[in-house]
């Protein structure tokens, strides 16, 4: 006796519309969560690159300060060159630096605080700041370095 295989519905393979819809919903949810993780990774990467650039800007500015006479930076009554607080929105072009980070122009402000001064040396804090937020803390990214500048040979 020969059975007709095509008449037996149990042997038919395939997906129903409901199964396809459930699979598409699950796949969509997985994609949404993956997209969120990619966006977070991009945000973390960009924030870290802005921090690294702030460090490089601080190094460049320290080099520029080392090449200036002390009396151009400080004159015993006030700071002449980029007073505190650090502000990336300053109108003084000497107190801000623009760098491109991952295709975005980031404006860094700079400020100098004098801790101790004499005619031959300055103990200063150089602060580089931006309006970009740190992804961990939510605060603006800043970098401060302390150094001593000396008029050697004067």
Residue pairs with C-beta under 8 A, 6 or more apart in sequence:
5 11
15 23
43 135
44 135
45 102
46 101
46 102
46 104
46 132
47 132
47 133
47 134
47 135
47 141
49 101
49 102
50 101
50 106
50 130
50 132
50 141
51 134
51 141
51 143
53 99
53 101
53 106
53 108
54 108
54 128
54 129
54 130
54 141
54 142
54 143
55 128
55 143
57 97
57 99
57 108
57 110
57 128
58 126
58 128
58 143
58 145
60 97
61 97
61 110
61 126
61 128
62 126
62 145
62 147
65 73
65 81
65 112
65 124
65 126
65 149
66 149
68 81
69 151
69 154
70 117
70 119
70 120
70 121
70 122
70 149
70 151
72 80
72 81
73 79
73 80
73 81
73 112
73 122
73 124
73 149
74 80
74 81
74 112
74 114
74 117
74 122
74 124
76 117
79 112
79 113
79 114
81 94
81 95
81 112
82 92
82 94
82 95
82 110
82 111
82 112
83 111
83 112
84 111
84 112
84 113
84 127
85 111
86 109
86 110
86 111
86 127
86 128
86 129
86 142
87 95
87 109
87 111
87 129
88 96
88 107
88 108
88 109
88 129
88 130
88 131
89 107
89 109
89 131
90 96
90 109
95 109
95 110
95 111
96 107
96 108
96 109
96 110
97 107
97 108
97 110
97 128
98 105
98 106
98 107
98 108
99 105
99 106
99 108
100 106
106 130
106 132
107 130
107 131
108 128
108 129
108 130
109 128
109 129
109 130
110 126
110 127
110 128
110 129
111 126
111 127
111 129
112 124
112 125
112 126
112 127
113 124
113 125
113 127
114 122
114 123
114 124
115 123
115 124
115 125
115 146
116 122
116 123
117 123
119 151
120 150
120 151
120 154
121 148
121 149
121 150
121 151
122 148
122 149
122 150
123 146
123 147
123 148
124 146
124 147
124 148
124 149
125 144
125 145
125 146
126 144
126 145
126 146
126 147
127 142
127 143
127 144
128 142
128 143
128 144
129 140
129 141
129 142
129 143
130 140
130 141
130 142
131 140
132 140
132 141
133 139
133 140
133 141
134 140
134 141
